[in-house]
Amino acid sequence: MTVKTVALSPETYARLRRHKRAGETFDDVVKRLTGKPRTIADFIGIWKDWPEGDFRKFERAIAEGRRRDRERTLRLLEGRE
């Protein structure tokens, strides 16, 4: 197994150590706290139980964010920001 060294501040080390359970290594703690890697397939159907109105609000918020991103990009390209 390849091993990597990670530098932690004393505060961060203490915080990580508080999460350590009996018999666990720090490697085990980090894996437990960060969860397992997920693929895009893990998210299939995640919104199926959302109420229609909430889903539409979410879609509008995404569209608005994209619109603002495009506008800001144009301003940056034109040197206005």
N, CA, C and O atoms as a Maestro MAE file, in Angstrom:
{
 s_m_m2io_version
 :::
 2.0.0
}

f_m_ct {
 s_m_title
 :::
 protein
 m_atom[324] {
  # First column is atom index #
  i_m_mmod_type
  r_m_x_coord
  r_m_y_coord
  r_m_z_coord
  i_m_residue_number
  s_m_chain_name
  s_m_pdb_residue_name
  s_m_pdb_atom_name
  i_m_atomic_number
  :::
  1 25 0.845 -1.174 0.000 1 A "MET " " N  " 7
  2 3 0.000 0.000 0.000 1 A "MET " " CA " 6
  3 2 0.894 1.242 0.000 1 A "MET " " C  " 6
  4 15 1.851 1.331 0.770 1 A "MET " " O  " 8
  5 25 0.570 2.194 -0.870 2 A "THR " " N  " 7
  6 3 1.290 3.456 -0.906 2 A "THR " " CA " 6
  7 2 0.819 4.316 0.259 2 A "THR " " C  " 6
  8 15 -0.370 4.355 0.574 2 A "THR " " O  " 8
  9 25 1.753 4.995 0.888 3 A "VAL " " N  " 7
  10 3 1.433 5.848 2.031 3 A "VAL " " CA " 6
  11 2 1.776 7.284 1.690 3 A "VAL " " C  " 6
  12 15 2.821 7.553 1.098 3 A "VAL " " O  " 8
  13 25 0.898 8.214 2.063 4 A "LYS " " N  " 7
  14 3 1.125 9.644 1.867 4 A "LYS " " CA " 6
  15 2 1.158 10.305 3.233 4 A "LYS " " C  " 6
  16 15 0.396 9.937 4.127 4 A "LYS " " O  " 8
  17 25 2.035 11.274 3.393 5 A "THR " " N  " 7
  18 3 2.127 12.030 4.635 5 A "THR " " CA " 6
  19 2 1.300 13.300 4.485 5 A "THR " " C  " 6
  20 15 1.390 13.993 3.472 5 A "THR " " O  " 8
  21 25 0.497 13.598 5.496 6 A "VAL " " N  " 7
  22 3 -0.347 14.788 5.487 6 A "VAL " " CA " 6
  23 2 0.002 15.630 6.707 6 A "VAL " " C  " 6
  24 15 0.061 15.111 7.822 6 A "VAL " " O  " 8
  25 25 0.231 16.911 6.507 7 A "ALA " " N  " 7
  26 3 0.540 17.810 7.623 7 A "ALA " " CA " 6
  27 2 -0.756 18.411 8.154 7 A "ALA " " C  " 6
  28 15 -1.571 18.920 7.385 7 A "ALA " " O  " 8
  29 25 -0.942 18.350 9.462 8 A "LEU " " N  " 7
  30 3 -2.112 18.926 10.118 8 A "LEU " " CA " 6
  31 2 -1.652 19.875 11.219 8 A "LEU " " C  " 6
  32 15 -0.646 19.636 11.888 8 A "LEU " " O  " 8
  33 25 -2.395 20.937 11.388 9 A "SER " " N  " 7
  34 3 -2.101 21.824 12.521 9 A "SER " " CA " 6
  35 2 -2.481 21.084 13.795 9 A "SER " " C  " 6
  36 15 -3.278 20.148 13.746 9 A "SER " " O  " 8
  37 25 -1.923 21.489 14.943 10 A "PRO " " N  " 7
  38 3 -2.282 20.830 16.203 10 A "PRO " " CA " 6
  39 2 -3.796 20.860 16.465 10 A "PRO " " C  " 6
  40 15 -4.359 19.893 16.976 10 A "PRO " " O  " 8
  41 25 -4.444 21.967 16.113 11 A "GLU " " N  " 7
  42 3 -5.902 22.065 16.319 11 A "GLU " " CA " 6
  43 2 -6.645 21.045 15.460 11 A "GLU " " C  " 6
  44 15 -7.561 20.372 15.934 11 A "GLU " " O  " 8
  45 25 -6.248 20.936 14.199 12 A "THR " " N  " 7
  46 3 -6.908 20.000 13.292 12 A "THR " " CA " 6
  47 2 -6.663 18.565 13.728 12 A "THR " " C  " 6
  48 15 -7.569 17.733 13.678 12 A "THR " " O  " 8
  49 25 -5.432 18.272 14.157 13 A "TYR " " N  " 7
  50 3 -5.108 16.928 14.650 13 A "TYR " " CA " 6
  51 2 -5.984 16.594 15.856 13 A "TYR " " C  " 6
  52 15 -6.517 15.488 15.946 13 A "TYR " " O  " 8
  53 25 -6.136 17.534 16.776 14 A "ALA " " N  " 7
  54 3 -6.958 17.298 17.971 14 A "ALA " " CA " 6
  55 2 -8.416 17.051 17.581 14 A "ALA " " C  " 6
  56 15 -9.082 16.191 18.158 14 A "ALA " " O  " 8
  57 25 -8.904 17.805 16.607 15 A "ARG " " N  " 7
  58 3 -10.286 17.621 16.166 15 A "ARG " " CA " 6
  59 2 -10.470 16.243 15.543 15 A "ARG " " C  " 6
  60 15 -11.462 15.565 15.810 15 A "ARG " " O  " 8
  61 25 -9.518 15.830 14.716 16 A "LEU " " N  " 7
  62 3 -9.592 14.521 14.085 16 A "LEU " " CA " 6
  63 2 -9.499 13.419 15.143 16 A "LEU " " C  " 6
  64 15 -10.222 12.424 15.084 16 A "LEU " " O  " 8
  65 25 -8.611 13.610 16.095 17 A "ARG " " N  " 7
  66 3 -8.434 12.615 17.155 17 A "ARG " " CA " 6
  67 2 -9.716 12.426 17.975 17 A "ARG " " C  " 6
  68 15 -10.001 11.318 18.428 17 A "ARG " " O  " 8
  69 25 -10.486 13.496 18.166 18 A "ARG " " N  " 7
  70 3 -11.752 13.381 18.907 18 A "ARG " " CA " 6
  71 2 -12.764 12.482 18.185 18 A "ARG " " C  " 6
  72 15 -13.659 11.919 18.814 18 A "ARG " " O  " 8
  73 25 -12.618 12.352 16.879 19 A "HIS " " N  " 7
  74 3 -13.526 11.501 16.106 19 A "HIS " " CA " 6
  75 2 -13.072 10.043 16.071 19 A "HIS " " C  " 6
  76 15 -13.817 9.167 15.632 19 A "HIS " " O  " 8
  77 25 -11.867 9.791 16.527 20 A "LYS " " N  " 7
  78 3 -11.284 8.451 16.458 20 A "LYS " " CA " 6
  79 2 -11.943 7.535 17.480 20 A "LYS " " C  " 6
  80 15 -12.045 7.864 18.662 20 A "LYS " " O  " 8
  81 25 -12.385 6.382 16.998 21 A "ARG " " N  " 7
  82 3 -13.017 5.386 17.857 21 A "ARG " " CA " 6
  83 2 -11.988 4.322 18.249 21 A "ARG " " C  " 6
  84 15 -10.942 4.186 17.614 21 A "ARG " " O  " 8
  85 25 -12.303 3.584 19.292 22 A "ALA " " N  " 7
  86 3 -11.397 2.522 19.747 22 A "ALA " " CA " 6
  87 2 -11.117 1.554 18.605 22 A "ALA " " C  " 6
  88 15 -12.038 1.091 17.932 22 A "ALA " " O  " 8
  89 25 -9.845 1.254 18.394 23 A "GLY " " N  " 7
  90 3 -9.439 0.303 17.377 23 A "GLY " " CA " 6
  91 2 -9.328 0.886 15.972 23 A "GLY " " C  " 6
  92 15 -8.904 0.187 15.053 23 A "GLY " " O  " 8
  93 25 -9.696 2.143 15.788 24 A "GLU " " N  " 7
  94 3 -9.606 2.765 14.475 24 A "GLU " " CA " 6
  95 2 -8.241 3.388 14.253 24 A "GLU " " C  " 6
  96 15 -7.603 3.870 15.189 24 A "GLU " " O  " 8
  97 25 -7.806 3.371 13.012 25 A "THR " " N  " 7
  98 3 -6.625 4.132 12.629 25 A "THR " " CA " 6
  99 2 -7.107 5.495 12.137 25 A "THR " " C  " 6
  100 15 -8.302 5.685 11.906 25 A "THR " " O  " 8
  101 25 -6.190 6.439 11.975 26 A "PHE " " N  " 7
  102 3 -6.584 7.733 11.425 26 A "PHE " " CA " 6
  103 2 -7.077 7.564 9.987 26 A "PHE " " C  " 6
  104 15 -7.956 8.303 9.544 26 A "PHE " " O  " 8
  105 25 -6.528 6.615 9.272 27 A "ASP " " N  " 7
  106 3 -6.998 6.314 7.925 27 A "ASP " " CA " 6
  107 2 -8.483 5.907 7.968 27 A "ASP " " C  " 6
  108 15 -9.283 6.351 7.146 27 A "ASP " " O  " 8
  109 25 -8.826 5.061 8.934 28 A "ASP " " N  " 7
  110 3 -10.219 4.637 9.101 28 A "ASP " " CA " 6
  111 2 -11.125 5.838 9.398 28 A "ASP " " C  " 6
  112 15 -12.224 5.944 8.854 28 A "ASP " " O  " 8
  113 25 -10.657 6.734 10.259 29 A "VAL " " N  " 7
  114 3 -11.448 7.906 10.643 29 A "VAL " " CA " 6
  115 2 -11.729 8.788 9.427 29 A "VAL " " C  " 6
  116 15 -12.865 9.207 9.204 29 A "VAL " " O  " 8
  117 25 -10.699 9.061 8.653 30 A "VAL " " N  " 7
  118 3 -10.872 9.922 7.472 30 A "VAL " " CA " 6
  119 2 -11.839 9.273 6.493 30 A "VAL " " C  " 6
  120 15 -12.714 9.953 5.957 30 A "VAL " " O  " 8
  121 25 -11.702 7.980 6.248 31 A "LYS " " N  " 7
  122 3 -12.619 7.282 5.343 31 A "LYS " " CA " 6
  123 2 -14.055 7.354 5.861 31 A "LYS " " C  " 6
  124 15 -14.981 7.598 5.087 31 A "LYS " " O  " 8
  125 25 -14.245 7.144 7.161 32 A "ARG " " N  " 7
  126 3 -15.586 7.170 7.734 32 A "ARG " " CA " 6
  127 2 -16.207 8.557 7.624 32 A "ARG " " C  " 6
  128 15 -17.379 8.695 7.272 32 A "ARG " " O  " 8
  129 25 -15.412 9.587 7.927 33 A "LEU " " N  " 7
  130 3 -15.936 10.952 7.916 33 A "LEU " " CA " 6
  131 2 -16.194 11.487 6.512 33 A "LEU " " C  " 6
  132 15 -17.075 12.327 6.321 33 A "LEU " " O  " 8
  133 25 -15.441 11.014 5.537 34 A "THR " " N  " 7
  134 3 -15.613 11.535 4.181 34 A "THR " " CA " 6
  135 2 -16.593 10.710 3.361 34 A "THR " " C  " 6
  136 15 -16.978 11.129 2.269 34 A "THR " " O  " 8
  137 25 -16.997 9.575 3.846 35 A "GLY " " N  " 7
  138 3 -17.969 8.759 3.125 35 A "GLY " " CA " 6
  139 2 -17.362 8.052 1.936 35 A "GLY " " C  " 6
  140 15 -16.213 8.286 1.559 35 A "GLY " " O  " 8
  141 25 -18.173 7.172 1.351 36 A "LYS " " N  " 7
  142 3 -17.661 6.419 0.210 36 A "LYS " " CA " 6
  143 2 -17.784 7.259 -1.054 36 A "LYS " " C  " 6
  144 15 -18.673 8.105 -1.153 36 A "LYS " " O  " 8
  145 25 -16.900 7.032 -2.021 37 A "PRO " " N  " 7
  146 3 -17.010 7.751 -3.299 37 A "PRO " " CA " 6
  147 2 -18.339 7.418 -3.965 37 A "PRO " " C  " 6
  148 15 -18.804 6.280 -3.905 37 A "PRO " " O  " 8
  149 25 -18.950 8.419 -4.603 38 A "ARG " " N  " 7
  150 3 -20.238 8.205 -5.266 38 A "ARG " " CA " 6
  151 2 -20.097 8.487 -6.758 38 A "ARG " " C  " 6
  152 15 -19.305 9.330 -7.180 38 A "ARG " " O  " 8
  153 25 -20.874 7.773 -7.529 39 A "THR " " N  " 7
  154 3 -20.911 7.990 -8.966 39 A "THR " " CA " 6
  155 2 -22.192 8.737 -9.311 39 A "THR " " C  " 6
  156 15 -23.076 8.869 -8.465 39 A "THR " " O  " 8
  157 25 -22.301 9.215 -10.517 40 A "ILE " " N  " 7
  158 3 -23.508 9.912 -10.958 40 A "ILE " " CA " 6
  159 2 -24.721 8.990 -10.874 40 A "ILE " " C  " 6
  160 15 -25.837 9.457 -10.646 40 A "ILE " " O  " 8
  161 25 -24.516 7.703 -11.053 41 A "ALA " " N  " 7
  162 3 -25.614 6.737 -10.984 41 A "ALA " " CA " 6
  163 2 -26.250 6.687 -9.591 41 A "ALA " " C  " 6
  164 15 -27.420 6.329 -9.456 41 A "ALA " " O  " 8
  165 25 -25.484 7.045 -8.555 42 A "ASP " " N  " 7
  166 3 -26.018 7.050 -7.195 42 A "ASP " " CA " 6
  167 2 -27.125 8.087 -7.014 42 A "ASP " " C  " 6
  168 15 -27.895 8.014 -6.057 42 A "ASP " " O  " 8
  169 25 -27.205 9.043 -7.925 43 A "PHE " " N  " 7
  170 3 -28.157 10.136 -7.772 43 A "PHE " " CA " 6
  171 2 -29.417 9.958 -8.614 43 A "PHE " " C  " 6
  172 15 -30.298 10.817 -8.590 43 A "PHE " " O  " 8
  173 25 -29.514 8.864 -9.355 44 A "ILE " " N  " 7
  174 3 -30.693 8.614 -10.175 44 A "ILE " " CA " 6
  175 2 -31.921 8.528 -9.277 44 A "ILE " " C  " 6
  176 15 -31.947 7.771 -8.307 44 A "ILE " " O  " 8
  177 25 -32.926 9.311 -9.615 45 A "GLY " " N  " 7
  178 3 -34.191 9.277 -8.884 45 A "GLY " " CA " 6
  179 2 -34.212 10.058 -7.584 45 A "GLY " " C  " 6
  180 15 -35.198 10.003 -6.848 45 A "GLY " " O  " 8
  181 25 -33.141 10.786 -7.286 46 A "ILE " " N  " 7
  182 3 -33.050 11.469 -5.989 46 A "ILE " " CA " 6
  183 2 -34.146 12.524 -5.801 46 A "ILE " " C  " 6
  184 15 -34.541 12.817 -4.673 46 A "ILE " " O  " 8
  185 25 -34.638 13.097 -6.918 47 A "TRP " " N  " 7
  186 3 -35.660 14.146 -6.818 47 A "TRP " " CA " 6
  187 2 -37.075 13.637 -7.052 47 A "TRP " " C  " 6
  188 15 -38.011 14.436 -7.093 47 A "TRP " " O  " 8
  189 25 -37.255 12.339 -7.204 48 A "LYS " " N  " 7
  190 3 -38.560 11.806 -7.588 48 A "LYS " " CA " 6
  191 2 -39.668 12.112 -6.575 48 A "LYS " " C  " 6
  192 15 -40.839 12.160 -6.952 48 A "LYS " " O  " 8
  193 25 -39.332 12.317 -5.326 49 A "ASP " " N  " 7
  194 3 -40.351 12.577 -4.305 49 A "ASP " " CA " 6
  195 2 -40.541 14.054 -4.006 49 A "ASP " " C  " 6
  196 15 -41.332 14.405 -3.130 49 A "ASP " " O  " 8
  197 25 -39.828 14.935 -4.718 50 A "TRP " " N  " 7
  198 3 -39.993 16.371 -4.494 50 A "TRP " " CA " 6
  199 2 -41.362 16.816 -4.986 50 A "TRP " " C  " 6
  200 15 -41.822 16.364 -6.034 50 A "TRP " " O  " 8
  201 25 -42.010 17.688 -4.247 51 A "PRO " " N  " 7
  202 3 -43.258 18.257 -4.766 51 A "PRO " " CA " 6
  203 2 -42.967 19.035 -6.052 51 A "PRO " " C  " 6
  204 15 -41.919 19.668 -6.175 51 A "PRO " " O  " 8
  205 25 -43.901 18.984 -7.010 52 A "GLU " " N  " 7
  206 3 -43.703 19.619 -8.318 52 A "GLU " " CA " 6
  207 2 -43.341 21.095 -8.186 52 A "GLU " " C  " 6
  208 15 -42.445 21.578 -8.878 52 A "GLU " " O  " 8
  209 25 -44.035 21.819 -7.296 53 A "GLY " " N  " 7
  210 3 -43.766 23.251 -7.124 53 A "GLY " " CA " 6
  211 2 -42.340 23.525 -6.664 53 A "GLY " " C  " 6
  212 15 -41.698 24.457 -7.148 53 A "GLY " " O  " 8
  213 25 -41.845 22.717 -5.730 54 A "ASP " " N  " 7
  214 3 -40.477 22.883 -5.243 54 A "ASP " " CA " 6
  215 2 -39.463 22.601 -6.342 54 A "ASP " " C  " 6
  216 15 -38.452 23.295 -6.457 54 A "ASP " " O  " 8
  217 25 -39.740 21.573 -7.155 55 A "PHE " " N  " 7
  218 3 -38.836 21.243 -8.243 55 A "PHE " " CA " 6
  219 2 -38.778 22.387 -9.256 55 A "PHE " " C  " 6
  220 15 -37.706 22.715 -9.763 55 A "PHE " " O  " 8
  221 25 -39.921 22.987 -9.548 56 A "ARG " " N  " 7
  222 3 -39.956 24.115 -10.494 56 A "ARG " " CA " 6
  223 2 -39.175 25.309 -9.940 56 A "ARG " " C  " 6
  224 15 -38.476 25.985 -10.695 56 A "ARG " " O  " 8
  225 25 -39.281 25.580 -8.631 57 A "LYS " " N  " 7
  226 3 -38.498 26.660 -8.005 57 A "LYS " " CA " 6
  227 2 -37.008 26.392 -8.169 57 A "LYS " " C  " 6
  228 15 -36.231 27.300 -8.464 57 A "LYS " " O  " 8
  229 25 -36.623 25.147 -7.977 58 A "PHE " " N  " 7
  230 3 -35.232 24.739 -8.120 58 A "PHE " " CA " 6
  231 2 -34.762 24.966 -9.561 58 A "PHE " " C  " 6
  232 15 -33.674 25.495 -9.785 58 A "PHE " " O  " 8
  233 25 -35.580 24.567 -10.528 59 A "GLU " " N  " 7
  234 3 -35.231 24.778 -11.937 59 A "GLU " " CA " 6
  235 2 -35.072 26.264 -12.255 59 A "GLU " " C  " 6
  236 15 -34.151 26.658 -12.970 59 A "GLU " " O  " 8
  237 25 -35.984 27.091 -11.714 60 A "ARG " " N  " 7
  238 3 -35.890 28.530 -11.963 60 A "ARG " " CA " 6
  239 2 -34.626 29.116 -11.339 60 A "ARG " " C  " 6
  240 15 -33.979 29.981 -11.929 60 A "ARG " " O  " 8
  241 25 -34.279 28.642 -10.145 61 A "ALA " " N  " 7
  242 3 -33.068 29.136 -9.479 61 A "ALA " " CA " 6
  243 2 -31.815 28.773 -10.287 61 A "ALA " " C  " 6
  244 15 -30.897 29.585 -10.404 61 A "ALA " " O  " 8
  245 25 -31.776 27.580 -10.831 62 A "ILE " " N  " 7
  246 3 -30.645 27.178 -11.666 62 A "ILE " " CA " 6
  247 2 -30.572 28.046 -12.912 62 A "ILE " " C  " 6
  248 15 -29.499 28.525 -13.281 62 A "ILE " " O  " 8
  249 25 -31.723 28.249 -13.563 63 A "ALA " " N  " 7
  250 3 -31.753 29.073 -14.775 63 A "ALA " " CA " 6
  251 2 -31.292 30.496 -14.471 63 A "ALA " " C  " 6
  252 15 -30.543 31.085 -15.250 63 A "ALA " " O  " 8
  253 25 -31.732 31.048 -13.346 64 A "GLU " " N  " 7
  254 3 -31.336 32.406 -12.961 64 A "GLU " " CA " 6
  255 2 -29.831 32.474 -12.697 64 A "GLU " " C  " 6
  256 15 -29.173 33.430 -13.107 64 A "GLU " " O  " 8
  257 25 -29.292 31.477 -12.025 65 A "GLY " " N  " 7
  258 3 -27.849 31.439 -11.770 65 A "GLY " " CA " 6
  259 2 -27.050 31.379 -13.061 65 A "GLY " " C  " 6
  260 15 -26.018 32.037 -13.197 65 A "GLY " " O  " 8
  261 25 -27.530 30.591 -13.999 66 A "ARG " " N  " 7
  262 3 -26.837 30.489 -15.290 66 A "ARG " " CA " 6
  263 2 -26.897 31.815 -16.040 66 A "ARG " " C  " 6
  264 15 -25.915 32.237 -16.651 66 A "ARG " " O  " 8
  265 25 -28.063 32.470 -15.989 67 A "ARG " " N  " 7
  266 3 -28.212 33.772 -16.654 67 A "ARG " " CA " 6
  267 2 -27.233 34.779 -16.070 67 A "ARG " " C  " 6
  268 15 -26.564 35.501 -16.810 67 A "ARG " " O  " 8
  269 25 -27.146 34.830 -14.744 68 A "ARG " " N  " 7
  270 3 -26.226 35.761 -14.087 68 A "ARG " " CA " 6
  271 2 -24.775 35.444 -14.422 68 A "ARG " " C  " 6
  272 15 -23.970 36.352 -14.628 68 A "ARG " " O  " 8
  273 25 -24.442 34.159 -14.477 69 A "ASP " " N  " 7
  274 3 -23.075 33.764 -14.861 69 A "ASP " " CA " 6
  275 2 -22.734 34.248 -16.264 69 A "ASP " " C  " 6
  276 15 -21.645 34.773 -16.498 69 A "ASP " " O  " 8
  277 25 -23.676 34.067 -17.208 70 A "ARG " " N  " 7
  278 3 -23.432 34.532 -18.580 70 A "ARG " " CA " 6
  279 2 -23.219 36.037 -18.620 70 A "ARG " " C  " 6
  280 15 -22.298 36.523 -19.276 70 A "ARG " " O  " 8
  281 25 -24.091 36.789 -17.901 71 A "GLU " " N  " 7
  282 3 -23.968 38.247 -17.877 71 A "GLU " " CA " 6
  283 2 -22.622 38.676 -17.286 71 A "GLU " " C  " 6
  284 15 -21.966 39.569 -17.823 71 A "GLU " " O  " 8
  285 25 -22.216 38.054 -16.203 72 A "ARG " " N  " 7
  286 3 -20.947 38.411 -15.565 72 A "ARG " " CA " 6
  287 2 -19.777 38.072 -16.483 72 A "ARG " " C  " 6
  288 15 -18.824 38.843 -16.594 72 A "ARG " " O  " 8
  289 25 -19.853 36.929 -17.133 73 A "THR " " N  " 7
  290 3 -18.791 36.549 -18.074 73 A "THR " " CA " 6
  291 2 -18.652 37.594 -19.174 73 A "THR " " C  " 6
  292 15 -17.539 37.982 -19.526 73 A "THR " " O  " 8
  293 25 -19.779 38.050 -19.717 74 A "LEU " " N  " 7
  294 3 -19.734 39.073 -20.763 74 A "LEU " " CA " 6
  295 2 -19.135 40.378 -20.240 74 A "LEU " " C  " 6
  296 15 -18.345 41.030 -20.924 74 A "LEU " " O  " 8
  297 25 -19.520 40.748 -19.023 75 A "ARG " " N  " 7
  298 3 -18.957 41.984 -18.431 75 A "ARG " " CA " 6
  299 2 -17.449 41.836 -18.249 75 A "ARG " " C  " 6
  300 15 -16.701 42.774 -18.523 75 A "ARG " " O  " 8
  301 25 -16.998 40.685 -17.795 76 A "LEU " " N  " 7
  302 3 -15.564 40.458 -17.598 76 A "LEU " " CA " 6
  303 2 -14.822 40.498 -18.944 76 A "LEU " " C  " 6
  304 15 -13.743 41.081 -19.056 76 A "LEU " " O  " 8
  305 25 -15.408 39.884 -19.932 77 A "LEU " " N  " 7
  306 3 -14.772 39.892 -21.251 77 A "LEU " " CA " 6
  307 2 -14.702 41.290 -21.854 77 A "LEU " " C  " 6
  308 15 -13.776 41.610 -22.598 77 A "LEU " " O  " 8
  309 25 -15.678 42.107 -21.529 78 A "GLU " " N  " 7
  310 3 -15.709 43.478 -22.047 78 A "GLU " " CA " 6
  311 2 -14.891 44.433 -21.176 78 A "GLU " " C  " 6
  312 15 -14.742 45.609 -21.510 78 A "GLU " " O  " 8
  313 25 -14.368 43.933 -20.076 79 A "GLY " " N  " 7
  314 3 -13.551 44.756 -19.186 79 A "GLY " " CA " 6
  315 2 -14.372 45.706 -18.329 79 A "GLY " " C  " 6
  316 15 -13.847 46.714 -17.856 79 A "GLY " " O  " 8
  317 25 -15.635 45.409 -18.122 80 A "ARG " " N  " 7
  318 3 -16.496 46.281 -17.307 80 A "ARG " " CA " 6
  319 2 -16.503 45.889 -15.846 80 A "ARG " " C  " 6
  320 15 -17.183 46.530 -15.045 80 A "ARG " " O  " 8
  321 25 -15.784 44.880 -15.483 81 A "GLU " " N  " 7
  322 3 -15.786 44.462 -14.083 81 A "GLU " " CA " 6
  323 2 -14.387 44.228 -13.590 81 A "GLU " " C  " 6
  324 15 -14.194 43.870 -12.428 81 A "GLU " " O  " 8
  :::
 }
 m_bond[323] {
  # First column is bond index #
  i_m_from
  i_m_to
  i_m_order
  :::
  1 1 2 1
  2 2 3 1
  3 3 4 2
  4 3 5 1
  5 5 6 1
  6 6 7 1
  7 7 8 2
  8 7 9 1
  9 9 10 1
  10 10 11 1
  11 11 12 2
  12 11 13 1
  13 13 14 1
  14 14 15 1
  15 15 16 2
  16 15 17 1
  17 17 18 1
  18 18 19 1
  19 19 20 2
  20 19 21 1
  21 21 22 1
  22 22 23 1
  23 23 24 2
  24 23 25 1
  25 25 26 1
  26 26 27 1
  27 27 28 2
  28 27 29 1
  29 29 30 1
  30 30 31 1
  31 31 32 2
  32 31 33 1
  33 33 34 1
  34 34 35 1
  35 35 36 2
  36 35 37 1
  37 37 38 1
  38 38 39 1
  39 39 40 2
  40 39 41 1
  41 41 42 1
  42 42 43 1
  43 43 44 2
  44 43 45 1
  45 45 46 1
  46 46 47 1
  47 47 48 2
  48 47 49 1
  49 49 50 1
  50 50 51 1
  51 51 52 2
  52 51 53 1
  53 53 54 1
  54 54 55 1
  55 55 56 2
  56 55 57 1
  57 57 58 1
  58 58 59 1
  59 59 60 2
  60 59 61 1
  61 61 62 1
  62 62 63 1
  63 63 64 2
  64 63 65 1
  65 65 66 1
  66 66 67 1
  67 67 68 2
  68 67 69 1
  69 69 70 1
  70 70 71 1
  71 71 72 2
  72 71 73 1
  73 73 74 1
  74 74 75 1
  75 75 76 2
  76 75 77 1
  77 77 78 1
  78 78 79 1
  79 79 80 2
  80 79 81 1
  81 81 82 1
  82 82 83 1
  83 83 84 2
  84 83 85 1
  85 85 86 1
  86 86 87 1
  87 87 88 2
  88 87 89 1
  89 89 90 1
  90 90 91 1
  91 91 92 2
  92 91 93 1
  93 93 94 1
  94 94 95 1
  95 95 96 2
  96 95 97 1
  97 97 98 1
  98 98 99 1
  99 99 100 2
  100 99 101 1
  101 101 102 1
  102 102 103 1
  103 103 104 2
  104 103 105 1
  105 105 106 1
  106 106 107 1
  107 107 108 2
  108 107 109 1
  109 109 110 1
  110 110 111 1
  111 111 112 2
  112 111 113 1
  113 113 114 1
  114 114 115 1
  115 115 116 2
  116 115 117 1
  117 117 118 1
  118 118 119 1
  119 119 120 2
  120 119 121 1
  121 121 122 1
  122 122 123 1
  123 123 124 2
  124 123 125 1
  125 125 126 1
  126 126 127 1
  127 127 128 2
  128 127 129 1
  129 129 130 1
  130 130 131 1
  131 131 132 2
  132 131 133 1
  133 133 134 1
  134 134 135 1
  135 135 136 2
  136 135 137 1
  137 137 138 1
  138 138 139 1
  139 139 140 2
  140 139 141 1
  141 141 142 1
  142 142 143 1
  143 143 144 2
  144 143 145 1
  145 145 146 1
  146 146 147 1
  147 147 148 2
  148 147 149 1
  149 149 150 1
  150 150 151 1
  151 151 152 2
  152 151 153 1
  153 153 154 1
  154 154 155 1
  155 155 156 2
  156 155 157 1
  157 157 158 1
  158 158 159 1
  159 159 160 2
  160 159 161 1
  161 161 162 1
  162 162 163 1
  163 163 164 2
  164 163 165 1
  165 165 166 1
  166 166 167 1
  167 167 168 2
  168 167 169 1
  169 169 170 1
  170 170 171 1
  171 171 172 2
  172 171 173 1
  173 173 174 1
  174 174 175 1
  175 175 176 2
  176 175 177 1
  177 177 178 1
  178 178 179 1
  179 179 180 2
  180 179 181 1
  181 181 182 1
  182 182 183 1
  183 183 184 2
  184 183 185 1
  185 185 186 1
  186 186 187 1
  187 187 188 2
  188 187 189 1
  189 189 190 1
  190 190 191 1
  191 191 192 2
  192 191 193 1
  193 193 194 1
  194 194 195 1
  195 195 196 2
  196 195 197 1
  197 197 198 1
  198 198 199 1
  199 199 200 2
  200 199 201 1
  201 201 202 1
  202 202 203 1
  203 203 204 2
  204 203 205 1
  205 205 206 1
  206 206 207 1
  207 207 208 2
  208 207 209 1
  209 209 210 1
  210 210 211 1
  211 211 212 2
  212 211 213 1
  213 213 214 1
  214 214 215 1
  215 215 216 2
  216 215 217 1
  217 217 218 1
  218 218 219 1
  219 219 220 2
  220 219 221 1
  221 221 222 1
  222 222 223 1
  223 223 224 2
  224 223 225 1
  225 225 226 1
  226 226 227 1
  227 227 228 2
  228 227 229 1
  229 229 230 1
  230 230 231 1
  231 231 232 2
  232 231 233 1
  233 233 234 1
  234 234 235 1
  235 235 236 2
  236 235 237 1
  237 237 238 1
  238 238 239 1
  239 239 240 2
  240 239 241 1
  241 241 242 1
  242 242 243 1
  243 243 244 2
  244 243 245 1
  245 245 246 1
  246 246 247 1
  247 247 248 2
  248 247 249 1
  249 249 250 1
  250 250 251 1
  251 251 252 2
  252 251 253 1
  253 253 254 1
  254 254 255 1
  255 255 256 2
  256 255 257 1
  257 257 258 1
  258 258 259 1
  259 259 260 2
  260 259 261 1
  261 261 262 1
  262 262 263 1
  263 263 264 2
  264 263 265 1
  265 265 266 1
  266 266 267 1
  267 267 268 2
  268 267 269 1
  269 269 270 1
  270 270 271 1
  271 271 272 2
  272 271 273 1
  273 273 274 1
  274 274 275 1
  275 275 276 2
  276 275 277 1
  277 277 278 1
  278 278 279 1
  279 279 280 2
  280 279 281 1
  281 281 282 1
  282 282 283 1
  283 283 284 2
  284 283 285 1
  285 285 286 1
  286 286 287 1
  287 287 288 2
  288 287 289 1
  289 289 290 1
  290 290 291 1
  291 291 292 2
  292 291 293 1
  293 293 294 1
  294 294 295 1
  295 295 296 2
  296 295 297 1
  297 297 298 1
  298 298 299 1
  299 299 300 2
  300 299 301 1
  301 301 302 1
  302 302 303 1
  303 303 304 2
  304 303 305 1
  305 305 306 1
  306 306 307 1
  307 307 308 2
  308 307 309 1
  309 309 310 1
  310 310 311 1
  311 311 312 2
  312 311 313 1
  313 313 314 1
  314 314 315 1
  315 315 316 2
  316 315 317 1
  317 317 318 1
  318 318 319 1
  319 319 320 2
  320 319 321 1
  321 321 322 1
  322 322 323 1
  323 323 324 2
  :::
 }
}
